[in-house]
Amino acid sequence: MTIQNREPVNYLAGEMPLHRYCAHHAQQTPERIALLWYGRTICWRELDQASTRLAVQFRRLGVTRGDRVALFLHNCPQAIVAHLATAKLGGIVVPCGPLSRQHELRDQLADSGAKILVAAADLMPIVEAARPGTSVTTVITTRYADLQPSQPACRKALAVPPELIAADASSAPPLKNKPGAAQLDLMQLMAEPVDVAERDAVAAIQVGLDEVALMVYTSGTTGRPKGAMLTHRNALYKTAVTVQVGGIQAADVLLAVAPLSHIAGMLMGMNVMLYSGAPTILLYRFDPLAVLQAIDRYRVTWWYSMTPMNLAVMAHPDAAQYRMESLVTNPCTSFGVTLTEAIAEQWRAFAGPQCRTYEAAYGLSETHTCDAITPADAPRWGWHGKIVPQTEVRIVDPHTGAELPPGQAGEITIRSPGVFRGYWQRDEATRAVLHNGFLRTGDIGQVSPDGYLQWQGRIKEMIKVSGYSVFPEEVEALLSRHPGIRQVAVTPIPDPDKGEVVCAHVVPMSGVTLSEAELIAWSRDNMAPYKVPRRVKFHDALPATATGKVLRRLLREEAIAA
């Protein structure tokens, strides 16, 4: 079955790279706030000028069109400035997750051939261990406090994470920059004089929409992480449809919590701000108290969250002290905990009847995410959004590639202006996933006749029970309806008769005692026999990545070994 959304995309200021949108806002509303960072306000004029000054410095260091600049920082304004500076030169941003360890960072730096690395000062021990053998010629460091206000009253605007303070306290003070040094301080670089000719030279660089802007490392459908090459057009298109479908306005106030190094956090936390012109409160990381304070103090209207964040905010002991009535829209992703209708109603009772909470979207790194977005006024529980304008989704047999009839689940394939250029220096891997403009996602799902998409799981995580295909996410969604379950993950275990059977890993609600027999009996009443877990293991918490994705592999190994 093929569904195409032919609705046009209405670009707010025309089709141009997102860094041009930043310049547009700097010209039209120069003193309007772009970013708020723990009491520090940064207007559009400051953001545009800062990124131009840094672009001049990058250019002096030899960065030119197509060069890779790696970013190794937690959320901070410096990450956005460095991203924009790279884009203004036609360079390629390589975001590196700030929780990466030495070998992970080295692999990305070596594979990407990054020339410049912008890193947080507290992460320098990892950088120094990872750098040998890579192409990095210059490391530019920054301290998170460098852009925090000096006045104590401003610093108290939001709760500052203790590790952010500790990170800056433990890092060595910056040395005075010396020409040709292998390590430089970002703030000192940006304070250096820049003449008009250099600034004009940067402004004159014409960056095409089809040039590569971003290289996001992902495992893709198979194998070790690969650099997914995304263009300026990919980024602009996905940002535009996110704003258009989400109804985001320049008058909104946005809260950015998800990691900017992750494609979803980048889109929702940085790109939407750059495109819409809406002021954004940026947090170093998620903290329930800081979220409550931000919504109350700055009258936040729009927040992209993940289900565990909502639960943590509601559970905060001081939650009742903060006003939530400004929050109108809360797209939410089921990372770690499924966003059920019951949780959404619980959040609505907490935040107020004006607040709409729903499953945010479906997407992947190779499409700059958000291929289907849930309309705020028409959520459909159990589905993952409606196909966005100018996107075509085809459901095919994962083995033959043949198109499947309506109502039948198969591999999700996508064709749109958001589909990536390919994997960096991985031609064979690129050919394996791109066919006639369609991207083979490696995901199983279905689409409804009116364009809603339901994601059912990864092909490689499918469980085969007596020949039936069972997708972990489907069973997890069913089990999440049990009132005593807080979190659940499903993995296969070998079975001599059925090939594989389902094992459920359950975190009970606080104060609730569950038994294996009880949950198996409940499952028999609520799902097909072949989907029913044959074993249930109880946990205090489930292992997860930094972004909240449950590590089923570890659970599977544990269950098989038991």
VEXBAZA-564115 format. One record per residue (C-alpha): residue number from 1; x, y negated, z. Coordinates in Angstrom, 3 decimals, always signed. Example, Ala and Ser with C-alpha at 12.3 -4.5 7.8 and 13.67 -1.06 7.14 Angstrom:
<sites>
  num        c1        c2        c3
    1   +12.300    +4.500    +7.800
    2   +13.670    +1.060    +7.140
</sites>
This chain:
<sites>
  num        c1        c2        c3
    1    +0.000    +0.000    +0.000
    2    +1.242    -3.483    -0.875
    3    +0.028    -6.689    +0.769
    4    +1.222   -10.136    -0.293
    5    +0.481   -13.463    +1.376
    6    +0.340   -15.983    -1.481
    7    -0.291   -19.007    +0.731
    8    +2.206   -21.790    -0.099
    9    +4.908   -22.929    +2.301
   10    +4.690   -26.642    +3.039
   11    +8.190   -27.906    +3.810
   12    +7.963   -30.907    +6.140
   13   +10.738   -32.966    +4.523
   14   +11.427   -30.939    +1.397
   15   +13.628   -27.937    +0.634
   16   +17.057   -28.651    +2.093
   17   +19.379   -26.954    +4.610
   18   +18.485   -27.333    +8.269
   19   +21.498   -29.526    +9.016
   20   +19.975   -32.017    +6.580
   21   +16.815   -31.941    +8.671
   22   +18.948   -32.966   +11.652
   23   +20.270   -35.923    +9.647
   24   +16.710   -36.722    +8.559
   25   +15.529   -36.971   +12.176
   26   +18.608   -39.056   +13.040
   27   +17.583   -41.528   +10.336
   28   +13.850   -41.556   +11.027
   29   +13.756   -41.309   +14.840
   30   +17.366   -41.839   +15.992
   31   +16.650   -42.440   +19.688
   32   +14.041   -39.710   +20.082
   33   +15.151   -36.855   +22.334
   34   +16.338   -33.734   +20.543
   35   +17.750   -31.749   +23.481
   36   +17.526   -31.748   +27.262
   37   +20.268   -29.832   +29.083
   38   +19.914   -29.689   +32.873
   39   +19.156   -33.393   +33.160
   40   +21.276   -34.560   +30.199
   41   +19.338   -35.942   +27.247
   42   +20.735   -35.875   +23.708
   43   +18.935   -37.874   +21.024
   44   +18.900   -37.087   +17.312
   45   +21.464   -39.784   +16.557
   46   +23.885   -38.309   +19.116
   47   +23.369   -34.756   +17.876
   48   +23.933   -35.677   +14.236
   49   +26.960   -37.858   +14.978
   50   +28.527   -35.270   +17.294
   51   +28.199   -32.520   +14.690
   52   +29.696   -34.782   +12.012
   53   +32.669   -35.632   +14.248
   54   +33.258   -31.951   +14.917
   55   +32.891   -31.182   +11.200
   56   +35.668   -33.706   +10.524
   57   +37.870   -31.921   +13.061
   58   +37.065   -28.516   +11.542
   59   +37.995   -29.961    +8.146
   60   +41.314   -31.216    +9.525
   61   +41.918   -27.652   +10.755
   62   +41.410   -26.327    +7.229
   63   +37.793   -25.155    +7.329
   64   +36.200   -25.352    +3.916
   65   +33.249   -23.917    +2.015
   66   +32.750   -20.210    +2.733
   67   +35.112   -20.058    +5.725
   68   +33.803   -18.277    +8.812
   69   +33.572   -20.005   +12.195
   70   +32.775   -17.720   +15.132
   71   +30.822   -18.910   +18.183
   72   +31.312   -17.125   +21.518
   73   +29.199   -19.005   +24.058
   74   +26.091   -18.752   +26.157
   75   +23.321   -21.229   +25.392
   76   +24.613   -24.799   +25.538
   77   +24.446   -27.948   +23.372
   78   +28.020   -27.319   +22.204
   79   +26.845   -24.139   +20.446
   80   +24.301   -26.138   +18.440
   81   +26.820   -28.881   +17.632
   82   +29.364   -26.302   +16.405
   83   +26.696   -24.524   +14.344
   84   +25.696   -27.775   +12.626
   85   +29.321   -28.826   +12.087
   86   +30.060   -25.547   +10.322
   87   +26.966   -25.859    +8.145
   88   +27.868   -29.413    +7.091
   89   +31.121   -28.101    +5.584
   90   +29.454   -25.195    +3.798
   91   +31.051   -22.812    +6.279
   92   +29.517   -19.622    +7.643
   93   +28.528   -19.314   +11.300
   94   +29.339   -15.985   +12.973
   95   +27.477   -15.797   +16.306
   96   +29.110   -13.425   +18.800
   97   +27.062   -12.279   +21.776
   98   +28.565   -13.823   +24.931
   99   +28.201   -10.521   +26.777
  100   +30.459    -8.776   +24.245
  101   +33.513    -7.059   +25.612
  102   +37.026    -7.157   +24.188
  103   +36.691    -4.458   +21.525
  104   +33.270    -5.705   +20.379
  105   +34.530    -9.254   +19.913
  106   +37.688    -8.055   +18.168
  107   +35.655    -5.966   +15.719
  108   +33.511    -8.970   +14.742
  109   +36.433   -11.364   +14.447
  110   +38.491    -8.897   +12.415
  111   +35.651    -7.876   +10.110
  112   +34.396   -11.416    +9.482
  113   +37.848   -12.913    +8.957
  114   +36.851   -15.897   +11.091
  115   +39.391   -18.727   +10.980
  116   +38.086   -20.749   +13.939
  117   +36.618   -19.457   +17.202
  118   +34.617   -21.771   +19.463
  119   +34.453   -20.180   +22.909
  120   +33.373   -20.968   +26.447
  121   +36.370   -21.564   +28.709
  122   +35.315   -18.846   +31.145
  123   +35.340   -16.280   +28.307
  124   +38.977   -16.956   +27.401
  125   +40.327   -13.769   +29.069
  126   +38.203   -11.741   +26.633
  127   +39.225   -13.974   +23.730
  128   +42.927   -13.632   +24.527
  129   +42.625    -9.852   +24.640
  130   +40.573    -9.663   +21.439
  131   +42.385   -12.208   +19.275
  132   +45.603   -10.317   +18.314
  133   +45.322    -8.771   +14.867
  134   +42.481   -11.044   +13.746
  135   +42.476   -13.999   +11.335
  136   +41.699   -16.564   +14.037
  137   +44.186   -19.435   +13.793
  138   +42.597   -21.808   +16.304
  139   +40.481   -21.309   +19.409
  140   +38.417   -24.301   +20.526
  141   +37.232   -24.079   +24.122
  142   +34.519   -25.900   +26.020
  143   +33.172   -25.968   +29.562
  144   +29.424   -25.808   +30.131
  145   +29.585   -28.767   +32.530
  146   +31.164   -30.991   +29.863
  147   +27.735   -32.130   +28.709
  148   +25.992   -32.127   +32.069
  149   +25.163   -35.510   +33.620
  150   +27.448   -36.876   +36.302
  151   +24.631   -38.239   +38.475
  152   +23.599   -35.729   +41.172
  153   +19.926   -36.660   +40.789
  154   +19.966   -35.696   +37.107
  155   +21.735   -32.428   +37.824
  156   +18.905   -31.481   +40.191
  157   +16.298   -31.764   +37.440
  158   +16.457   -28.001   +36.875
  159   +17.916   -25.105   +38.828
  160   +21.431   -24.539   +37.465
  161   +22.382   -20.844   +37.361
  162   +25.109   -20.182   +39.950
  163   +27.274   -18.284   +37.467
  164   +27.278   -21.337   +35.174
  165   +28.759   -23.412   +37.988
  166   +31.145   -20.598   +38.896
  167   +32.191   -20.155   +35.256
  168   +33.352   -23.747   +34.994
  169   +34.959   -23.692   +38.437
  170   +36.966   -20.553   +37.644
  171   +38.146   -21.637   +34.189
  172   +41.395   -23.537   +33.865
  173   +41.105   -27.296   +33.268
  174   +41.626   -28.212   +29.614
  175   +45.141   -29.059   +28.506
  176   +45.739   -32.180   +26.464
  177   +45.314   -31.333   +22.799
  178   +48.505   -31.198   +20.756
  179   +48.623   -31.208   +16.940
  180   +48.991   -27.681   +15.578
  181   +48.193   -26.017   +18.914
  182   +46.505   -22.619   +18.793
  183   +44.053   -23.658   +21.507
  184   +42.198   -26.973   +21.613
  185   +39.521   -28.559   +23.791
  186   +36.244   -29.309   +22.034
  187   +35.368   -32.473   +23.941
  188   +38.821   -33.937   +23.322
  189   +38.498   -33.130   +19.626
  190   +35.159   -34.908   +19.415
  191   +36.595   -37.949   +21.207
  192   +39.362   -38.399   +18.627
  193   +38.946   -41.331   +16.224
  194   +37.219   -40.556   +12.944
  195   +37.459   -43.073   +10.133
  196   +34.627   -43.942    +7.800
  197   +36.226   -42.181    +4.829
  198   +36.406   -38.854    +6.683
  199   +32.831   -39.185    +7.885
  200   +31.628   -40.056    +4.393
  201   +33.550   -37.114    +2.945
  202   +31.628   -34.730    +5.199
  203   +28.306   -36.400    +4.364
  204   +29.064   -36.060    +0.654
  205   +29.432   -32.271    +0.794
  206   +26.471   -30.746    -1.022
  207   +25.572   -27.363    +0.432
  208   +23.276   -25.244    -1.729
  209   +20.289   -23.416    -0.308
  210   +21.534   -20.136    -1.734
  211   +24.971   -20.375    -0.127
  212   +25.615   -18.095    +2.842
  213   +25.069   -19.968    +6.109
  214   +25.133   -17.246    +8.714
  215   +26.596   -13.811    +9.327
  216   +24.716   -11.894   +12.013
  217   +26.173    -8.587   +13.122
  218   +23.650    -5.786   +13.268
  219   +23.675    -2.012   +13.073
  220   +21.203    -2.349   +10.219
  221   +19.501    +0.928    +9.403
  222   +22.592    +3.069    +9.954
  223   +26.117    +3.067   +11.288
  224   +28.370    +0.581   +13.057
  225   +27.550    -3.144   +13.159
  226   +27.767    -4.950    +9.837
  227   +27.650    -8.644    +9.004
  228   +24.247    -9.480    +7.528
  229   +24.745   -12.476    +5.226
  230   +21.881   -14.958    +5.502
  231   +21.584   -18.055    +3.327
  232   +20.435   -21.586    +4.066
  233   +17.263   -20.743    +2.119
  234   +16.620   -17.726    +4.350
  235   +16.949   -19.918    +7.451
  236   +14.864   -22.796    +6.091
  237   +12.079   -20.543    +4.827
  238   +11.711   -18.539    +8.032
  239   +11.807   -21.679   +10.156
  240    +9.195   -23.370    +7.976
  241    +6.741   -20.465    +8.129
  242    +7.273   -20.100   +11.881
  243    +6.362   -23.757   +12.390
  244    +3.522   -23.624    +9.862
  245    +1.849   -20.480   +11.206
  246    +2.561   -21.443   +14.808
  247    +1.126   -24.923   +14.384
  248    +4.185   -26.524   +15.983
  249    +4.250   -30.329   +15.845
  250    +6.915   -32.951   +16.511
  251    +4.793   -33.992   +19.506
  252    +5.251   -30.575   +21.124
  253    +7.804   -29.996   +23.865
  254    +9.672   -26.713   +23.414
  255   +11.457   -24.525   +25.948
  256   +14.422   -22.472   +24.658
  257   +15.535   -19.585   +26.846
  258   +16.384   -16.677   +24.522
  259   +20.072   -16.357   +23.493
  260   +20.985   -18.595   +20.548
  261   +23.465   -15.892   +19.494
  262   +20.512   -13.594   +18.720
  263   +18.563   -14.147   +15.505
  264   +15.203   -14.554   +17.267
  265   +16.627   -16.890   +19.896
  266   +18.358   -18.908   +17.178
  267   +15.179   -19.254   +15.133
  268   +12.891   -20.059   +18.061
  269   +15.365   -22.058   +20.139
  270   +17.423   -24.029   +17.609
  271   +15.986   -23.848   +14.093
  272   +12.423   -24.736   +15.073
  273   +13.765   -27.795   +16.913
  274   +15.915   -28.895   +13.950
  275   +13.056   -28.494   +11.492
  276   +10.106   -29.848   +13.469
  277   +11.869   -32.616   +15.374
  278   +10.213   -31.487   +18.611
  279   +12.258   -32.119   +21.784
  280   +13.663   -28.924   +23.294
  281   +14.637   -28.064   +26.848
  282   +17.601   -25.703   +26.534
  283   +18.497   -23.277   +29.324
  284   +21.826   -21.482   +29.729
  285   +19.872   -18.309   +30.364
  286   +16.469   -17.251   +31.625
  287   +15.782   -18.159   +35.239
  288   +12.190   -18.040   +36.535
  289   +12.600   -21.081   +38.779
  290   +14.165   -23.161   +35.989
  291   +11.297   -22.167   +33.664
  292    +8.718   -23.264   +36.230
  293   +10.592   -26.522   +36.833
  294   +10.980   -27.231   +33.107
  295    +7.302   -26.651   +32.297
  296    +6.237   -28.833   +35.225
  297    +8.770   -31.674   +34.881
  298    +8.895   -31.990   +31.082
  299    +5.306   -30.928   +30.284
  300    +6.374   -28.076   +28.030
  301    +3.706   -27.120   +25.484
  302    +5.386   -24.197   +23.655
  303    +7.580   -21.399   +25.016
  304    +8.866   -18.286   +23.245
  305    +9.378   -15.604   +25.880
  306    +9.782   -11.886   +26.452
  307    +7.355    -9.928   +28.621
  308    +9.751    -9.390   +31.565
  309   +10.236   -13.173   +31.708
  310    +6.510   -13.793   +32.139
  311    +6.318   -11.165   +34.870
  312    +9.299   -12.695   +36.688
  313    +7.829   -16.208   +36.506
  314    +4.508   -15.028   +37.948
  315    +6.321   -13.137   +40.710
  316    +8.436   -16.103   +41.848
  317    +7.573   -16.934   +45.477
  318    +7.236   -20.669   +44.731
  319    +5.293   -20.297   +41.475
  320    +2.107   -21.853   +42.867
  321    +3.917   -25.143   +43.520
  322    +4.420   -25.890   +39.822
  323    +1.975   -27.261   +37.252
  324    +1.462   -25.119   +34.160
  325    -1.458   -26.877   +32.476
  326    +0.721   -28.396   +29.734
  327    +1.701   -24.973   +28.362
  328    -0.598   -24.213   +25.447
  329    +1.256   -21.667   +23.311
  330    +3.365   -18.739   +24.517
  331    +4.372   -16.279   +21.769
  332    +5.915   -13.324   +23.558
  333    +8.003   -10.315   +22.478
  334    +7.630    -6.867   +24.031
  335   +11.294    -6.405   +24.926
  336   +11.627    -3.845   +27.720
  337    +7.977    -4.141   +28.767
  338    +5.047    -3.962   +26.343
  339    +2.891    -7.077   +26.283
  340    -0.540    -5.596   +26.907
  341    -3.841    -7.434   +26.822
  342    -4.014    -6.964   +30.598
  343    -0.654    -8.712   +31.109
  344    -1.746   -11.500   +28.757
  345    -4.916   -12.015   +30.798
  346    -2.868   -11.994   +34.001
  347    -0.624   -14.712   +32.520
  348    -3.637   -16.710   +31.361
  349    -5.082   -16.598   +34.883
  350    -1.721   -17.833   +36.182
  351    -0.889   -20.502   +33.585
  352    -4.425   -21.667   +32.897
  353    -7.211   -21.070   +30.360
  354    -5.526   -23.411   +27.847
  355    -2.527   -21.073   +27.441
  356    -2.528   -18.495   +24.641
  357    -0.153   -15.554   +25.073
  358    +0.209   -12.902   +22.380
  359    +2.693   -10.594   +20.643
  360    +4.962   -13.021   +18.812
  361    +6.102   -11.404   +15.606
  362    +7.760    -8.597   +13.675
  363   +11.095    -9.013   +11.951
  364   +14.733    -7.999   +11.752
  365   +18.132    -9.598   +11.313
  366   +18.277    -8.796    +7.602
  367   +15.238   -11.001    +6.959
  368   +16.035   -13.767    +9.465
  369   +13.180   -12.193   +11.502
  370    +9.494   -13.238   +11.676
  371    +8.165   -11.411    +8.606
  372    +4.808   -11.194   +10.352
  373    +3.701   -13.747   +12.950
  374    +0.624   -13.575   +15.142
  375    -1.676   -16.574   +14.587
  376    -2.291   -18.139   +17.999
  377    -6.032   -18.290   +17.354
  378    -6.356   -14.742   +16.003
  379    -4.215   -12.250   +17.953
  380    -4.878    -8.574   +17.314
  381    -3.737    -6.313   +20.131
  382    -1.702    -3.326   +19.036
  383    -0.477    -5.205   +15.946
  384    +2.653    -7.310   +15.489
  385    +1.461   -10.295   +13.529
  386    +0.122   -11.259   +10.135
  387    +2.371   -11.267    +7.078
  388    +3.716   -14.797    +6.645
  389    +3.236   -16.952    +3.517
  390    +5.194   -15.901    +0.417
  391    +6.071   -12.496    +1.903
  392    +5.198    -9.162    +0.319
  393    +5.098    -5.942    +2.369
  394    +4.953    -2.504    +0.803
  395    +4.522    +0.732    +2.782
  396    +6.385    +3.641    +1.191
  397    +7.226    +7.262    +1.846
  398   +10.583    +7.104    +3.677
  399   +11.889   +10.125    +1.770
  400   +10.682    +9.510    -1.792
  401   +10.117    +5.747    -1.809
  402    +6.647    +6.263    -3.299
  403    +4.006    +3.715    -2.323
  404    +1.533    +5.102    +0.211
  405    -2.259    +4.609    +0.250
  406    -3.996    +2.205    +2.680
  407    -4.200    +3.368    +6.286
  408    -1.185    +5.654    +6.023
  409    +1.958    +4.847    +7.980
  410    +5.293    +4.805    +6.199
  411    +8.503    +2.843    +5.866
  412    +8.045    -0.924    +5.911
  413    +9.702    -2.598    +2.913
  414    +9.791    -6.369    +2.490
  415   +10.299    -8.842    -0.344
  416   +10.452   -12.558    +0.478
  417   +12.681   -15.661    +0.380
  418   +13.926   -14.500    +3.790
  419   +15.615   -11.291    +2.624
  420   +19.363   -11.416    +3.137
  421   +22.139   -11.493    +0.541
  422   +23.618    -8.209    +1.754
  423   +26.158    -6.846    +4.208
  424   +29.563    -8.535    +4.291
  425   +32.070    -6.372    +2.381
  426   +29.680    -3.386    +2.535
  427   +28.419    -2.990    -1.025
  428   +27.352    +0.626    -0.586
  429   +25.389    -0.156    +2.569
  430   +23.751    -3.088    +0.772
  431   +22.710    -0.925    -2.189
  432   +21.205    +1.580    +0.239
  433   +18.700    -0.943    +1.623
  434   +17.959    -3.337    -1.279
  435   +15.817    -2.018    -4.150
  436   +14.182    -4.295    -6.750
  437   +14.177    -7.162    -4.296
  438   +12.607    -5.105    -1.515
  439   +14.456    -4.459    +1.738
  440   +14.085    -0.976    +3.205
  441   +13.821    -1.768    +6.909
  442   +14.167    +1.695    +8.423
  443   +10.994    +0.922   +10.392
  444    +7.751    +2.869   +10.305
  445    +4.454    +1.008   +10.272
  446    +1.293    +0.151    +8.416
  447    -0.534    -2.935    +7.156
  448    -4.227    -3.713    +7.313
  449    -6.166    -4.905    +4.256
  450    -6.252    -8.419    +5.738
  451    -2.482    -8.556    +6.183
  452    -1.780    -7.619    +9.795
  453    +1.296    -5.469   +10.332
  454    +1.723    -2.745   +12.925
  455    +5.245    -1.632   +13.781
  456    +5.344    +1.946   +15.064
  457    +9.060    +2.581   +15.518
  458   +12.398    +3.335   +13.928
  459   +12.675    +6.249   +11.515
  460   +15.851    +7.446   +13.222
  461   +14.081    +7.493   +16.633
  462   +11.101    +9.506   +15.392
  463   +10.301   +12.625   +17.428
  464    +9.243   +15.763   +15.537
  465    +6.747   +17.834   +17.586
  466    +5.605   +21.000   +15.791
  467    +5.979   +19.156   +12.492
  468    +4.064   +16.070   +13.664
  469    +5.803   +12.697   +13.591
  470    +5.687   +10.926   +16.954
  471    +6.985    +7.380   +17.327
  472    +8.244    +6.396   +20.782
  473    +6.724    +2.908   +20.651
  474    +3.248    +4.281   +19.975
  475    +3.351    +6.616   +22.985
  476    +4.885    +3.850   +25.104
  477    +2.037    +1.509   +24.159
  478    -0.518    +4.134   +25.169
  479    +1.211    +4.896   +28.468
  480    +1.472    +1.167   +29.221
  481    -2.315    +1.142   +29.614
  482    -1.994    +3.218   +32.791
  483    -2.503    +0.756   +35.671
  484    +0.296    +2.284   +37.749
  485    +3.038    +1.943   +35.115
  486    +5.229    -1.162   +35.057
  487    +7.646    -0.047   +32.306
  488    +8.011    +3.060   +30.179
  489   +10.284    +4.472   +27.494
  490    +9.905    +7.680   +25.522
  491   +12.651   +10.012   +24.253
  492   +12.766   +13.507   +22.731
  493   +14.014   +16.648   +24.429
  494   +14.644   +19.943   +22.618
  495   +11.961   +22.634   +22.823
  496   +12.409   +26.235   +21.590
  497    +8.833   +26.475   +20.298
  498    +7.971   +22.971   +19.100
  499   +11.423   +21.748   +18.022
  500   +11.122   +18.624   +20.170
  501    +8.703   +17.374   +22.806
  502    +8.127   +14.007   +24.435
  503    +9.798   +12.969   +27.685
  504    +8.480    +9.812   +29.379
  505   +10.748    +7.636   +31.526
  506    +8.560    +5.637   +33.889
  507    +9.077    +2.709   +36.253
  508    +5.984    +2.608   +38.519
  509    +4.332    -0.589   +39.678
  510    +5.596    -1.843   +43.026
  511    +3.988    +0.115   +45.856
  512    +2.476    +2.731   +43.519
  513    +3.300    +6.434   +43.811
  514    +2.844    +8.515   +40.676
  515    +3.378   +12.190   +39.951
  516    +4.422   +13.989   +36.801
  517    +1.270   +16.128   +36.818
  518    -0.960   +13.066   +37.203
  519    +0.583   +11.254   +34.233
  520    +0.539   +14.318   +32.001
  521    -3.148   +14.854   +32.820
  522    -3.895   +11.183   +32.108
  523    -2.024   +11.440   +28.802
  524    -4.093   +14.432   +27.704
  525    -7.190   +12.266   +28.066
  526    -5.728    +9.303   +26.203
  527    -3.675   +10.577   +23.258
  528    -3.367   +13.383   +20.727
  529    -2.006   +16.651   +22.187
  530    +1.284   +16.514   +20.280
  531    +2.022   +13.037   +21.697
  532    +1.494   +14.056   +25.336
  533    +4.731   +13.977   +27.396
  534    +5.808   +17.397   +28.572
  535    +8.170   +15.896   +31.123
  536    +8.093   +12.678   +33.144
  537   +11.133   +11.168   +34.834
  538   +10.805    +8.311   +37.314
  539   +13.256    +5.399   +37.518
  540   +13.725    +2.240   +39.566
  541   +14.732    +0.441   +36.347
  542   +15.450    +1.362   +32.731
  543   +18.862    +0.659   +31.162
  544   +18.706    -2.203   +28.672
  545   +20.831    -4.447   +26.480
  546   +21.461    -8.110   +27.252
  547   +18.391    -9.017   +25.169
  548   +16.167    -6.605   +27.098
  549   +15.999    -3.773   +24.563
  550   +15.746    -0.443   +26.372
  551   +18.677    +1.892   +25.719
  552   +16.777    +5.041   +24.771
  553   +20.015    +6.792   +23.884
  554   +21.157    +6.801   +27.510
  555   +17.765    +8.006   +28.683
  556   +17.736   +10.759   +26.064
  557   +21.173   +11.984   +27.116
  558   +20.127   +11.944   +30.764
  559   +16.924   +13.890   +30.058
  560   +18.690   +16.526   +27.975
  561   +21.394   +16.979   +30.609
  562   +18.863   +17.384   +33.434
</sites>
